[in-house]
Amino acid sequence: AKRALRRRRKLEKETKQLIKQEELKRLHKAQAVQRQLEELEERQRALEISGVELERELRGEADSGTKDETQMLHEWFELVLEKNKLMRYESELLIIAQELELEDHQSRLEQKLREKMAIDGKSK
């Protein structure tokens, strides 16, 4: 009986360590996703500023210098394509963040279940 109890405690300890490691992995991944989202936001802001300036030049509201309209339109379309690409990437990052939240929630529920299952038969 003592041997079985020791084995059970050892297994519980190993399980807790694995859970802790998985939580840390999720935390690191969530932090990386957050950093990427912040960088993405800055890049989108910079693109927006460039786009506004380019639109002014196209309308003739700002001095376009030596650029011709064809060149400016080409740049504008490039900006639009880049912005769309960034928006898709942002969607992917948000999905990953949501997935991490769900994994964390699942882990907490599994832990609660283990705790409930660990209660001896008389207390249940």
Secondary structure, 3 states (H helix, E strand, C coil): CHHHHHHHHHHHHHHHHHHHHHHHHHHHHHHHHHHHHHHHHHHHHHHHHHHHHHHHHHHCCCCCCCCCHHHHHHHHHHHHHHHHHHHHHHHHHHHHHHHHHHHHHHHHHHHHHHHHHHCCCCCC
